[in-house]
Amino acid sequence: MNKKETRLRRSRKTRARIAEQKAVRLTVFRSNFHIYAQIISGCGSKVLASASTLEAEVRARIPYGGNKAAAAEIGKLIAERAKTAGIETVAFDRAGFLYHGRVKTLAEAARENGLKF
């Protein structure tokens, strides 16, 4: 197996556990140049809130989206959007990525801004 297949395998296991709980989940995806976060409903069919470094307002503040500063900004933004959608508690779905670096920074920023997981 290569790196991508291994990550997707880890991801499937985590998502299966979260799906059993029927919990609202905070999903994170990172590429080399950007980071994305979505809050997905418990049934898994609806995106309730999203934030990414591709958005024009974020790109105006942060020119490069592939670092920890950008991840912290997205964590703060997704927590604010979750609050406006009436969501306080989520299950953290790191999509098979290690809880390290940008993924960890995004999670900590979301927690500091009021999201519980």
N, CA, C and O atoms as a DFTB+ gen file, in Angstrom:
468 C
 N C O
     1  1       0.832      -1.190       0.000
     2  2       0.000       0.000       0.000
     3  2       0.869       1.243       0.000
     4  3       1.947       1.261       0.594
     5  1       0.396       2.271      -0.664
     6  2       1.121       3.533      -0.644
     7  2       0.549       4.443       0.449
     8  3      -0.373       4.057       1.167
     9  1       1.103       5.650       0.568
    10  2       0.704       6.555       1.638
    11  2      -0.767       6.935       1.570
    12  3      -1.448       6.991       2.594
    13  1      -1.254       7.194       0.367
    14  2      -2.642       7.629       0.219
    15  2      -3.607       6.515       0.604
    16  3      -4.583       6.767       1.310
    17  1      -3.356       5.300       0.160
    18  2      -4.224       4.178       0.496
    19  2      -4.234       3.922       2.005
    20  3      -5.277       3.611       2.580
    21  1      -3.092       4.051       2.625
    22  2      -3.003       3.858       4.071
    23  2      -3.804       4.916       4.813
    24  3      -4.506       4.604       5.775
    25  1      -3.705       6.162       4.372
    26  2      -4.461       7.249       4.996
    27  2      -5.958       7.028       4.826
    28  3      -6.723       7.215       5.773
    29  1      -6.381       6.634       3.632
    30  2      -7.798       6.401       3.389
    31  2      -8.328       5.230       4.197
    32  3      -9.489       5.232       4.605
    33  1      -7.491       4.235       4.431
    34  2      -7.879       3.088       5.259
    35  2      -8.115       3.532       6.703
    36  3      -9.104       3.140       7.323
    37  1      -7.211       4.344       7.231
    38  2      -7.396       4.893       8.586
    39  2      -8.669       5.737       8.641
    40  3      -9.414       5.694       9.620
    41  1      -8.905       6.497       7.587
    42  2     -10.060       7.371       7.526
    43  2     -11.367       6.597       7.582
    44  3     -12.298       6.997       8.281
    45  1     -11.444       5.500       6.855
    46  2     -12.664       4.696       6.830
    47  2     -13.008       4.149       8.215
    48  3     -14.175       4.122       8.607
    49  1     -11.989       3.715       8.950
    50  2     -12.226       3.182      10.287
    51  2     -12.789       4.263      11.217
    52  3     -13.732       4.020      11.970
    53  1     -12.203       5.443      11.152
    54  2     -12.650       6.538      12.010
    55  2     -14.070       6.947      11.655
    56  3     -14.900       7.145      12.542
    57  1     -14.356       7.076      10.369
    58  2     -15.687       7.499       9.937
    59  2     -16.749       6.468      10.282
    60  3     -17.894       6.829      10.554
    61  1     -16.391       5.205      10.276
    62  2     -17.348       4.162      10.657
    63  2     -17.717       4.305      12.133
    64  3     -18.885       4.163      12.496
    65  1     -16.740       4.583      12.977
    66  2     -17.013       4.774      14.408
    67  2     -17.882       6.002      14.642
    68  3     -18.804       5.968      15.458
    69  1     -17.589       7.091      13.924
    70  2     -18.370       8.323      14.091
    71  2     -19.789       8.122      13.560
    72  3     -20.739       8.638      14.147
    73  1     -19.949       7.387      12.467
    74  2     -21.269       7.136      11.882
    75  2     -22.154       6.331      12.827
    76  3     -23.366       6.545      12.864
    77  1     -21.574       5.414      13.587
    78  2     -22.344       4.639      14.561
    79  2     -22.926       5.539      15.642
    80  3     -24.021       5.292      16.147
    81  1     -22.186       6.583      15.991
    82  2     -22.621       7.506      17.041
    83  2     -23.649       8.512      16.552
    84  3     -24.311       9.163      17.360
    85  1     -23.791       8.649      15.230
    86  2     -24.681       9.643      14.612
    87  2     -24.331      11.049      15.088
    88  3     -25.216      11.869      15.332
    89  1     -23.043      11.319      15.216
    90  2     -22.577      12.608      15.702
    91  2     -22.271      13.554      14.546
    92  3     -21.894      13.128      13.455
    93  1     -22.439      14.828      14.808
    94  2     -22.009      15.855      13.862
    95  2     -20.492      15.829      13.870
    96  3     -19.881      15.774      14.938
    97  1     -19.866      15.869      12.685
    98  2     -18.411      15.726      12.659
    99  2     -17.731      16.920      11.998
   100  3     -18.260      17.538      11.074
   101  1     -16.555      17.213      12.501
   102  2     -15.680      18.231      11.924
   103  2     -14.622      17.483      11.122
   104  3     -13.768      16.804      11.693
   105  1     -14.679      17.608       9.808
   106  2     -13.765      16.912       8.918
   107  2     -12.694      17.874       8.427
   108  3     -12.984      19.014       8.065
   109  1     -11.458      17.402       8.419
   110  2     -10.327      18.209       7.978
   111  2      -9.653      17.531       6.797
   112  3      -9.455      16.316       6.798
   113  1      -9.306      18.316       5.796
   114  2      -8.498      17.825       4.689
   115  2      -7.388      18.821       4.459
   116  3      -7.614      20.031       4.474
   117  1      -6.191      18.316       4.246
   118  2      -5.078      19.217       3.971
   119  2      -4.368      18.777       2.697
   120  3      -4.189      17.586       2.442
   121  1      -3.978      19.752       1.921
   122  2      -3.140      19.496       0.758
   123  2      -1.834      20.253       0.998
   124  3      -1.648      20.837       2.066
   125  1      -0.954      20.249       0.044
   126  2       0.311      20.947       0.247
   127  2       0.138      22.457       0.349
   128  3       0.909      23.122       1.041
   129  1      -0.856      22.999      -0.326
   130  2      -1.015      24.447      -0.377
   131  2      -2.223      24.990       0.355
   132  3      -2.309      26.200       0.564
   133  1      -3.172      24.134       0.757
   134  2      -4.398      24.614       1.392
   135  2      -4.840      23.662       2.485
   136  3      -4.366      22.530       2.580
   137  1      -5.774      24.152       3.319
   138  2      -6.404      23.321       4.338
   139  2      -7.900      23.631       4.330
   140  3      -8.306      24.783       4.176
   141  1      -8.705      22.597       4.495
   142  2     -10.154      22.712       4.404
   143  2     -10.777      22.113       5.654
   144  3     -10.255      21.138       6.195
   145  1     -11.883      22.676       6.123
   146  2     -12.620      22.128       7.254
   147  2     -14.109      22.204       6.943
   148  3     -14.595      23.213       6.432
   149  1     -14.828      21.133       7.253
   150  2     -16.272      21.094       7.050
   151  2     -16.933      20.486       8.273
   152  3     -16.386      19.584       8.907
   153  1     -18.110      20.987       8.597
   154  2     -18.929      20.372       9.630
   155  2     -20.073      19.685       8.909
   156  3     -20.858      20.324       8.209
   157  1     -20.156      18.364       9.088
   158  2     -21.103      17.531       8.364
   159  2     -22.128      16.970       9.349
   160  3     -21.780      16.590      10.467
   161  1     -23.382      16.922       8.930
   162  2     -24.469      16.468       9.794
   163  2     -24.278      15.009      10.211
   164  3     -23.465      14.287       9.633
   165  1     -25.037      14.591      11.221
   166  2     -24.925      13.240      11.755
   167  2     -25.286      12.164      10.752
   168  3     -24.741      11.061      10.806
   169  1     -26.202      12.466       9.833
   170  2     -26.571      11.476       8.818
   171  2     -25.542      11.438       7.687
   172  3     -25.534      10.496       6.895
   173  1     -24.680      12.444       7.602
   174  2     -23.608      12.464       6.620
   175  2     -24.004      12.989       5.265
   176  3     -23.229      12.881       4.314
   177  1     -25.201      13.562       5.147
   178  2     -25.666      14.000       3.836
   179  2     -25.646      15.508       3.638
   180  3     -25.885      15.988       2.530
   181  1     -25.362      16.266       4.700
   182  2     -25.468      17.710       4.598
   183  2     -24.260      18.402       5.216
   184  3     -23.848      18.065       6.326
   185  1     -23.690      19.372       4.498
   186  2     -22.608      20.187       5.044
   187  2     -23.251      21.370       5.746
   188  3     -23.968      22.152       5.122
   189  1     -22.995      21.503       7.047
   190  2     -23.612      22.557       7.843
   191  2     -22.779      23.829       7.877
   192  3     -23.328      24.927       7.977
   193  1     -21.461      23.694       7.795
   194  2     -20.558      24.850       7.774
   195  2     -19.248      24.423       7.144
   196  3     -18.865      23.254       7.207
   197  1     -18.568      25.376       6.537
   198  2     -17.277      25.052       5.934
   199  2     -16.373      26.272       5.948
   200  3     -16.834      27.410       6.031
   201  1     -15.070      26.009       5.865
   202  2     -14.067      27.066       5.788
   203  2     -12.835      26.485       5.111
   204  3     -12.494      25.320       5.315
   205  1     -12.173      27.306       4.306
   206  2     -10.948      26.853       3.661
   207  2     -10.066      28.043       3.333
   208  3     -10.508      29.191       3.361
   209  1      -8.821      27.752       3.025
   210  2      -7.892      28.822       2.666
   211  2      -8.084      29.271       1.223
   212  3      -7.370      30.163       0.765
   213  1      -9.013      28.688       0.506
   214  2      -9.319      29.119      -0.858
   215  2     -10.277      30.310      -0.897
   216  3     -10.411      30.960      -1.934
   217  1     -10.941      30.601       0.215
   218  2     -11.902      31.702       0.249
   219  2     -11.183      33.039       0.079
   220  3     -10.070      33.223       0.572
   221  1     -11.823      33.955      -0.614
   222  2     -11.211      35.242      -0.943
   223  2     -10.857      36.053       0.302
   224  3      -9.791      36.666       0.354
   225  1     -11.733      36.064       1.299
   226  2     -11.463      36.844       2.511
   227  2     -10.281      36.282       3.301
   228  3      -9.524      37.036       3.912
   229  1     -10.128      34.970       3.287
   230  2      -8.999      34.345       3.987
   231  2      -7.706      34.588       3.207
   232  3      -6.667      34.880       3.800
   233  1      -7.769      34.470       1.901
   234  2      -6.573      34.682       1.067
   235  2      -6.067      36.107       1.160
   236  3      -4.872      36.352       0.994
   237  1      -6.969      37.061       1.425
   238  2      -6.545      38.449       1.579
   239  2      -5.689      38.622       2.837
   240  3      -4.741      39.408       2.852
   241  1      -6.037      37.876       3.888
   242  2      -5.275      37.966       5.144
   243  2      -4.040      37.077       5.144
   244  3      -2.988      37.464       5.652
   245  1      -4.175      35.873       4.567
   246  2      -3.089      34.892       4.598
   247  2      -2.735      34.517       3.164
   248  3      -3.533      33.871       2.486
   249  1      -1.569      34.902       2.695
   250  2      -1.216      34.621       1.301
   251  2      -0.932      33.145       1.021
   252  3      -1.222      32.665      -0.075
   253  1      -0.376      32.425       1.983
   254  2      -0.036      31.019       1.779
   255  2      -0.866      30.162       2.731
   256  3      -0.823      30.370       3.943
   257  1      -1.605      29.220       2.204
   258  2      -2.516      28.422       3.009
   259  2      -1.970      27.108       3.504
   260  3      -2.728      26.320       4.070
   261  1      -0.701      26.830       3.321
   262  2      -0.150      25.538       3.693
   263  2       0.713      25.563       4.930
   264  3       1.643      24.765       5.044
   265  1       0.429      26.471       5.875
   266  2       1.233      26.516       7.090
   267  2       0.342      26.540       8.334
   268  3      -0.884      26.555       8.227
   269  1       0.967      26.542       9.511
   270  2       0.212      26.483      10.758
   271  2      -0.601      27.744      11.011
   272  3      -1.670      27.672      11.617
   273  1      -0.117      28.899      10.558
   274  2      -0.867      30.138      10.739
   275  2      -2.198      30.074       9.988
   276  3      -3.228      30.516      10.497
   277  1      -2.168      29.534       8.800
   278  2      -3.394      29.378       8.019
   279  2      -4.328      28.376       8.687
   280  3      -5.540      28.589       8.715
   281  1      -3.783      27.287       9.225
   282  2      -4.594      26.279       9.898
   283  2      -5.274      26.866      11.136
   284  3      -6.433      26.555      11.414
   285  1      -4.562      27.704      11.872
   286  2      -5.147      28.346      13.046
   287  2      -6.280      29.280      12.640
   288  3      -7.310      29.338      13.311
   289  1      -6.098      29.990      11.577
   290  2      -7.134      30.897      11.079
   291  2      -8.392      30.123      10.662
   292  3      -9.509      30.548      10.955
   293  1      -8.210      29.003       9.990
   294  2      -9.343      28.182       9.553
   295  2     -10.034      27.548      10.759
   296  3     -11.259      27.433      10.771
   297  1      -9.279      27.138      11.763
   298  2      -9.869      26.598      12.984
   299  2     -10.748      27.612      13.684
   300  3     -11.837      27.284      14.154
   301  1     -10.273      28.836      13.752
   302  2     -11.045      29.930      14.360
   303  2     -12.306      30.199      13.542
   304  3     -13.391      30.365      14.098
   305  1     -12.155      30.239      12.228
   306  2     -13.276      30.544      11.338
   307  2     -14.350      29.454      11.375
   308  3     -15.542      29.763      11.392
   309  1     -13.941      28.188      11.388
   310  2     -14.926      27.101      11.407
   311  2     -15.660      27.069      12.748
   312  3     -16.842      26.729      12.788
   313  1     -14.989      27.413      13.835
   314  2     -15.655      27.460      15.142
   315  2     -16.702      28.569      15.170
   316  3     -17.792      28.380      15.710
   317  1     -16.377      29.724      14.593
   318  2     -17.343      30.828      14.547
   319  2     -18.550      30.461      13.694
   320  3     -19.686      30.752      14.065
   321  1     -18.308      29.825      12.555
   322  2     -19.412      29.434      11.672
   323  2     -20.258      28.332      12.296
   324  3     -21.464      28.268      12.056
   325  1     -19.647      27.470      13.086
   326  2     -20.406      26.422      13.776
   327  2     -21.322      27.046      14.826
   328  3     -22.466      26.621      14.988
   329  1     -20.823      28.047      15.533
   330  2     -21.638      28.719      16.540
   331  2     -22.848      29.380      15.902
   332  3     -23.955      29.306      16.436
   333  1     -22.640      30.031      14.750
   334  2     -23.770      30.675      14.079
   335  2     -24.770      29.649      13.563
   336  3     -25.953      29.964      13.431
   337  1     -24.330      28.438      13.269
   338  2     -25.220      27.361      12.835
   339  2     -25.854      26.644      14.022
   340  3     -26.691      25.760      13.835
   341  1     -25.461      27.017      15.250
   342  2     -26.034      26.409      16.449
   343  2     -25.385      25.102      16.856
   344  3     -26.017      24.279      17.518
   345  1     -24.141      24.898      16.473
   346  2     -23.432      23.657      16.784
   347  2     -22.345      23.960      17.810
   348  3     -21.534      24.870      17.634
   349  1     -22.348      23.173      18.889
   350  2     -21.328      23.358      19.918
   351  2     -20.425      22.146      20.065
   352  3     -19.242      22.294      20.371
   353  1     -20.963      20.945      19.851
   354  2     -20.212      19.712      20.053
   355  2     -20.112      18.951      18.737
   356  3     -21.108      18.767      18.037
   357  1     -18.902      18.511      18.408
   358  2     -18.662      17.747      17.183
   359  2     -17.730      16.580      17.487
   360  3     -17.099      16.528      18.543
   361  1     -17.656      15.655      16.549
   362  2     -16.660      14.585      16.597
   363  2     -15.568      14.985      15.597
   364  3     -15.878      15.380      14.473
   365  1     -14.316      14.888      15.989
   366  2     -13.218      15.327      15.136
   367  2     -12.805      14.199      14.204
   368  3     -12.375      13.135      14.649
   369  1     -12.939      14.443      12.914
   370  2     -12.567      13.480      11.880
   371  2     -11.360      14.046      11.148
   372  3     -11.489      14.977      10.353
   373  1     -10.191      13.485      11.417
   374  2      -8.961      14.011      10.821
   375  2      -8.647      13.377       9.478
   376  3      -7.578      13.619       8.916
   377  1      -9.555      12.574       8.958
   378  2      -9.463      11.977       7.620
   379  2      -8.188      11.152       7.420
   380  3      -7.624      11.128       6.327
   381  1      -7.745      10.485       8.473
   382  2      -6.573       9.627       8.358
   383  2      -5.253      10.346       8.505
   384  3      -4.205       9.701       8.548
   385  1      -5.275      11.674       8.582
   386  2      -4.034      12.425       8.767
   387  2      -3.597      12.306      10.223
   388  3      -4.436      12.184      11.116
   389  1      -2.301      12.342      10.462
   390  2      -1.787      12.285      11.821
   391  2      -2.180      13.538      12.583
   392  3      -2.251      14.625      12.008
   393  1      -2.438      13.388      13.886
   394  2      -2.772      14.527      14.729
   395  2      -1.466      15.241      15.087
   396  3      -0.916      15.068      16.174
   397  1      -0.997      16.036      14.147
   398  2       0.311      16.667      14.259
   399  2       0.346      17.842      13.288
   400  3      -0.327      17.816      12.257
   401  1       1.109      18.848      13.606
   402  2       1.301      19.953      12.667
   403  2       0.046      20.755      12.417
   404  3      -0.586      21.239      13.356
   405  1      -0.325      20.902      11.144
   406  2      -1.462      21.742      10.755
   407  2      -2.792      21.202      11.257
   408  3      -3.669      21.980      11.631
   409  1      -2.958      19.887      11.275
   410  2      -4.209      19.297      11.747
   411  2      -4.384      19.579      13.242
   412  3      -5.477      19.935      13.683
   413  1      -3.326      19.424      14.007
   414  2      -3.364      19.702      15.442
   415  2      -3.616      21.178      15.714
   416  3      -4.388      21.519      16.610
   417  1      -2.977      22.052      14.955
   418  2      -3.155      23.489      15.115
   419  2      -4.595      23.892      14.833
   420  3      -5.167      24.696      15.569
   421  1      -5.186      23.343      13.777
   422  2      -6.579      23.642      13.451
   423  2      -7.499      23.184      14.580
   424  3      -8.407      23.917      14.971
   425  1      -7.278      21.993      15.103
   426  2      -8.114      21.458      16.176
   427  2      -8.006      22.311      17.439
   428  3      -9.017      22.610      18.075
   429  1      -6.809      22.694      17.797
   430  2      -6.620      23.511      18.997
   431  2      -7.259      24.889      18.839
   432  3      -7.839      25.411      19.791
   433  1      -7.159      25.483      17.652
   434  2      -7.782      26.783      17.410
   435  2      -9.297      26.682      17.473
   436  3      -9.952      27.589      17.984
   437  1      -9.863      25.601      16.965
   438  2     -11.309      25.406      17.032
   439  2     -11.760      25.240      18.482
   440  3     -12.799      25.773      18.873
   441  1     -10.986      24.505      19.281
   442  2     -11.323      24.333      20.707
   443  2     -11.247      25.651      21.449
   444  3     -12.123      25.958      22.258
   445  1     -10.209      26.439      21.186
   446  2     -10.053      27.727      21.874
   447  2     -11.200      28.686      21.566
   448  3     -11.518      29.559      22.374
   449  1     -11.811      28.526      20.411
   450  2     -12.894      29.410      20.016
   451  2     -14.279      28.828      20.296
   452  3     -15.269      29.295      19.732
   453  1     -14.360      27.821      21.157
   454  2     -15.631      27.375      21.681
   455  2     -16.211      26.091      21.150
   456  3     -17.297      25.703      21.580
   457  1     -15.546      25.408      20.238
   458  2     -16.036      24.141      19.708
   459  2     -15.573      23.011      20.637
   460  3     -14.405      22.969      21.023
   461  1     -16.464      22.113      20.989
   462  2     -16.119      21.023      21.912
   463  2     -16.030      19.706      21.177
   464  3     -16.951      19.326      20.454
   465  1     -14.916      19.003      21.360
   466  2     -14.736      17.645      20.829
   467  2     -13.619      16.964      21.547
   468  3     -13.306      15.811      21.249
